[in-house]
């Protein structure tokens, strides 16, 4: 496994651990996209910055909720 794939696994596990509502996840995903536009990279789930980590968890939860069909 590469470092990138391990980071993706960690993000998926963290997203399942969070208690975000689908609405909160969507809001955080929108902010994560803005973060990417401003800084040229996605928020990191392993960041020391609590806000960046929260955005990364929200984006991962949003992807999971979307795959589950919660956004119709």
PAFI-618419 format. One record per atom (N, C-alpha, C, O): x, y, z; residue number from 1; atom name. Coordinates in steps of 0.001 Angstrom, whole numbers, m for minus. Atoms other than C-alpha are relative to their C-alpha. Layout:
! residues N
[[X; Y; Z]; NUM; CA],
...
//
This chain:
! residues 72
[[841; m1187; 0]; 1; N],
[[0; 0; 0]; 1; CA],
[[884; 1247; 0]; 1; C],
[[1923; 1304; 658]; 1; O],
[[m746; m1250; 51]; 2; N],
[[1191; 3459; m788]; 2; CA],
[[m477; 944; 1098]; 2; C],
[[m1489; 693; 1753]; 2; O],
[[351; m997; m1012]; 3; N],
[[1091; 6465; 1510]; 3; CA],
[[m1356; 632; m309]; 3; C],
[[m2154; 871; 598]; 3; O],
[[1278; m604; 392]; 4; N],
[[m1803; 7969; m466]; 4; CA],
[[m1175; m910; 305]; 4; C],
[[m2211; m450; 785]; 4; O],
[[1108; 916; m267]; 5; N],
[[m3932; 4853; m170]; 5; CA],
[[m236; m150; 1502]; 5; C],
[[m1380; m295; 1934]; 5; O],
[[167; 50; m1450]; 6; N],
[[m3274; 4686; 3578]; 6; CA],
[[m712; 1244; 523]; 6; C],
[[m1519; 1157; 1449]; 6; O],
[[681; m1238; m397]; 7; N],
[[m4371; 8321; 3909]; 7; CA],
[[m1482; m70; m346]; 7; C],
[[m2318; 416; 417]; 7; O],
[[1395; 140; 391]; 8; N],
[[m7580; 7517; 2039]; 8; CA],
[[m744; m928; 950]; 8; C],
[[m1900; m674; 1290]; 8; O],
[[607; 919; m960]; 9; N],
[[m8276; 4598; 4376]; 9; CA],
[[m226; 718; 1327]; 9; C],
[[m1289; 580; 1932]; 9; O],
[[137; m749; m1247]; 10; N],
[[m7651; 6826; 7405]; 10; CA],
[[m1140; 1007; m85]; 10; C],
[[m1877; 1189; 884]; 10; O],
[[1080; m958; 186]; 11; N],
[[m10024; 9448; 5984]; 11; CA],
[[m1355; m692; 40]; 11; C],
[[m2304; m165; 620]; 11; O],
[[1264; 743; m1]; 12; N],
[[m12739; 6847; 5419]; 12; CA],
[[m369; m434; 1411]; 12; C],
[[m1535; m363; 1800]; 12; O],
[[259; 414; m1379]; 13; N],
[[m12384; 5553; 8971]; 13; CA],
[[m417; 1196; 840]; 13; C],
[[m1354; 1096; 1632]; 13; O],
[[346; m1205; m759]; 14; N],
[[m12476; 9068; 10413]; 14; CA],
[[m1389; 502; m355]; 14; C],
[[m2131; 961; 514]; 14; O],
[[1322; m460; 435]; 15; N],
[[m15535; 9944; 8357]; 15; CA],
[[m1098; m841; 625]; 15; C],
[[m2164; m319; 951]; 15; O],
[[1010; 866; m611]; 16; N],
[[m17403; 6957; 9764]; 16; CA],
[[m102; 241; 1494]; 16; C],
[[m1153; 1; 2087]; 16; O],
[[m10; m256; m1432]; 17; N],
[[m16421; 7926; 13310]; 17; CA],
[[m707; 1299; 372]; 17; C],
[[m1174; 1441; 1502]; 17; O],
[[596; m1294; m310]; 18; N],
[[m17808; 11449; 13081]; 18; CA],
[[m1514; m113; 94]; 18; C],
[[m2135; m989; m509]; 18; O],
[[1454; m13; m166]; 19; N],
[[m21344; 12253; 14109]; 19; CA],
[[m585; 1218; m707]; 19; C],
[[m1334; 1996; m116]; 19; O],
[[485; m1121; 797]; 20; N],
[[m22063; 14741; 11342]; 20; CA],
[[m1337; m345; m640]; 20; C],
[[m1579; m1482; m1044]; 20; O],
[[1236; 174; 754]; 21; N],
[[m25484; 15212; 9866]; 21; CA],
[[329; 196; m1475]; 21; C],
[[1353; 797; m1800]; 21; O],
[[m256; m231; 1432]; 22; N],
[[m25741; 15147; 6068]; 22; CA],
[[87; 1492; m354]; 22; C],
[[859; 1870; m1236]; 22; O],
[[m37; m1442; 278]; 23; N],
[[m26386; 18915; 6102]; 23; CA],
[[1337; 597; 436]; 23; C],
[[1933; 1393; m290]; 23; O],
[[m1296; m486; m473]; 24; N],
[[m23283; 19608; 8203]; 24; CA],
[[1125; m462; m926]; 24; C],
[[2034; 304; m1245]; 24; O],
[[m1024; 538; 899]; 25; N],
[[m21207; 17361; 5955]; 25; CA],
[[22; 774; m1311]; 25; C],
[[1089; 1057; m1856]; 25; O],
[[72; m751; 1256]; 26; N],
[[m22438; 19225; 2887]; 26; CA],
[[613; 1385; 168]; 26; C],
[[1357; 1841; m701]; 26; O],
[[m578; m1326; m264]; 27; N],
[[m21553; 22612; 4432]; 27; CA],
[[1520; m67; 102]; 27; C],
[[2223; 779; m450]; 27; O],
[[m1448; 141; m144]; 28; N],
[[m18083; 21397; 5387]; 28; CA],
[[662; m355; m1331]; 28; C],
[[1789; 69; m1591]; 28; O],
[[m548; 344; 1314]; 29; N],
[[m17554; 19932; 1903]; 29; CA],
[[113; 1245; m874]; 29; C],
[[1088; 1405; m1608]; 29; O],
[[m51; m1255; 759]; 30; N],
[[m18385; 23312; 349]; 30; CA],
[[1190; 838; 475]; 30; C],
[[1904; 1427; m338]; 30; O],
[[m1137; m752; m532]; 31; N],
[[m15850; 24951; 2667]; 31; CA],
[[1328; m651; m378]; 31; C],
[[2326; 41; m579]; 31; O],
[[m1213; 705; 415]; 32; N],
[[m13296; 22270; 1778]; 32; CA],
[[361; 346; m1443]; 32; C],
[[1538; 481; m1776]; 32; O],
[[m250; m398; 1390]; 33; N],
[[m13694; 23155; m1905]; 33; CA],
[[587; 1414; m40]; 33; C],
[[1509; 1685; m809]; 33; O],
[[m541; m1365; m71]; 34; N],
[[m13097; 26821; m1054]; 34; CA],
[[1446; m32; 511]; 34; C],
[[2304; 698; 14]; 34; O],
[[m1355; 177; m530]; 35; N],
[[m10043; 25774; 965]; 35; CA],
[[945; m427; m1118]; 35; C],
[[2063; 77; m1220]; 35; O],
[[m835; 473; 1113]; 36; N],
[[m8717; 23945; m2102]; 36; CA],
[[279; 1119; m995]; 36; C],
[[1395; 1239; m1500]; 36; O],
[[m194; m1112; 938]; 37; N],
[[m9248; 26992; m4316]; 37; CA],
[[1013; 1000; 548]; 37; C],
[[1826; 1545; m198]; 37; O],
[[m891; m987; m609]; 38; N],
[[m7401; 29216; m1837]; 38; CA],
[[1427; m520; 159]; 38; C],
[[2384; 230; m35]; 38; O],
[[m1317; 522; m352]; 39; N],
[[m4508; 26895; m976]; 39; CA],
[[565; m984; m1002]; 39; C],
[[1731; m1363; m898]; 39; O],
[[m501; 906; 1030]; 40; N],
[[m4238; 24581; m3975]; 40; CA],
[[92; m1457; 434]; 40; C],
[[700; m2268; m265]; 40; O],
[[14; 1383; m470]; 41; N],
[[m4748; 21395; m1939]; 41; CA],
[[m1247; m220; 844]; 41; C],
[[m1841; 723; 1366]; 41; O],
[[1152; 335; m830]; 42; N],
[[m7526; 19579; m147]; 42; CA],
[[395; 39; 1474]; 42; C],
[[1569; m135; 1800]; 42; O],
[[m312; 68; m1433]; 43; N],
[[m7775; 19775; 3651]; 43; CA],
[[463; m1404; 376]; 43; C],
[[m10; m2399; m172]; 43; O],
[[m589; 1277; m401]; 44; N],
[[m5804; 17036; 5357]; 44; CA],
[[m661; m535; 1271]; 44; C],
[[m850; 199; 2242]; 44; O],
[[603; 654; m1156]; 45; N],
[[m7411; 14576; 7764]; 45; CA],
[[1012; m131; 1137]; 45; C],
[[630; m290; 2297]; 45; O],
[[m1041; 151; m1012]; 46; N],
[[m4064; 14361; 9580]; 46; CA],
[[632; 1334; 398]; 46; C],
[[1703; 1358; 1005]; 46; O],
[[m524; m1324; m307]; 47; N],
[[m3560; 18111; 9949]; 47; CA],
[[m28; 272; 1506]; 47; C],
[[m864; m264; 2233]; 47; O],
[[0; m428; m1401]; 48; N],
[[m2675; 19638; 13296]; 48; CA],
[[m1046; 1092; 236]; 48; C],
[[m1472; 1315; 1369]; 48; O],
[[1015; m1046; m82]; 49; N],
[[m5145; 22449; 12544]; 49; CA],
[[m1379; m654; 128]; 49; C],
[[m1802; m1395; m759]; 49; O],
[[1290; 638; m275]; 50; N],
[[m8503; 21431; 14044]; 50; CA],
[[m1038; 334; m1070]; 50; C],
[[m1827; m531; m1449]; 50; O],
[[991; m398; 1005]; 51; N],
[[m10545; 23389; 11483]; 51; CA],
[[249; m723; m1327]; 51; C],
[[m693; m1184; m1972]; 51; O],
[[m334; 704; 1249]; 52; N],
[[m8702; 21866; 8506]; 52; CA],
[[m396; m1473; 120]; 52; C],
[[m943; m2052; m819]; 52; O],
[[358; 1399; m225]; 53; N],
[[m9181; 18403; 9993]; 53; CA],
[[m1517; m183; m50]; 53; C],
[[m2002; m1163; m616]; 53; O],
[[1472; 65; 7]; 54; N],
[[m12917; 19081; 10520]; 54; CA],
[[m532; 94; m1423]; 54; C],
[[m1458; m630; m1788]; 54; O],
[[426; m112; 1397]; 55; N],
[[m13295; 20177; 6890]; 55; CA],
[[270; m1310; m750]; 55; C],
[[m564; m1757; m1537]; 55; O],
[[m337; 1262; 663]; 56; N],
[[m11538; 16999; 5717]; 56; CA],
[[m976; m1099; 418]; 56; C],
[[m1415; m1887; m419]; 56; O],
[[967; 995; m473]; 57; N],
[[m13821; 14847; 7885]; 57; CA],
[[m1373; 242; m630]; 57; C],
[[m2058; m703; m1022]; 57; O],
[[1283; m334; 609]; 58; N],
[[m16870; 16688; 6552]; 58; CA],
[[m48; m367; m1473]; 58; C],
[[m1058; m879; m1957]; 58; O],
[[m54; 348; 1426]; 59; N],
[[m15782; 16231; 2942]; 59; CA],
[[m80; m1514; m191]; 59; C],
[[m773; m1994; m1088]; 59; O],
[[36; 1458; 99]; 60; N],
[[m15186; 12508; 3499]; 60; CA],
[[m1393; m534; 344]; 60; C],
[[m1882; m1463; m300]; 60; O],
[[1364; 408; m369]; 61; N],
[[m18574; 12153; 5222]; 61; CA],
[[m976; 329; m1122]; 61; C],
[[m1893; m445; m1395]; 61; O],
[[864; m387; 1113]; 62; N],
[[m20219; 14023; 2332]; 62; CA],
[[81; m1030; m1124]; 62; C],
[[m941; m1426; m1684]; 62; O],
[[m183; 999; 1063]; 63; N],
[[m18748; 11566; m180]; 63; CA],
[[m710; m1301; 390]; 63; C],
[[m1371; m1929; m437]; 63; O],
[[639; 1240; m460]; 64; N],
[[m19953; 8633; 1933]; 64; CA],
[[m1523; 132; m30]; 64; C],
[[m2215; m782; m478]; 64; O],
[[1450; m207; 18]; 65; N],
[[m23451; 10105; 2359]; 65; CA],
[[m538; 18; m1426]; 65; C],
[[m1615; m513; m1697]; 65; O],
[[429; m69; 1395]; 66; N],
[[m23664; 10804; m1370]; 66; CA],
[[m46; m1399; m613]; 66; C],
[[m965; m1727; m1363]; 66; O],
[[m28; 1374; 512]; 67; N],
[[m22681; 7210; m2168]; 67; CA],
[[m1156; m817; 563]; 67; C],
[[m1653; m1732; m94]; 67; O],
[[1133; 709; m625]; 68; N],
[[m25397; 6016; 236]; 68; CA],
[[m1339; 492; m535]; 68; C],
[[m2374; m110; m249]; 68; O],
[[1234; m508; 596]; 69; N],
[[m27966; 8090; m1661]; 69; CA],
[[m789; 929; 914]; 69; C],
[[m2005; 1047; 762]; 69; O],
[[707; m892; m930]; 70; N],
[[m28805; 10567; 1117]; 70; CA],
[[m285; 1373; m594]; 70; C],
[[m1067; 2138; m29]; 70; O],
[[237; m1292; 658]; 71; N],
[[m28714; 13551; m1250]; 71; CA],
[[m775; m251; m1279]; 71; C],
[[m181; m543; m2317]; 71; O],
[[836; 250; 1179]; 72; N],
[[m31600; 13158; m3649]; 72; CA],
[[m666; 1271; m439]; 72; C],
[[m1413; 1271; m1417]; 72; O],
//
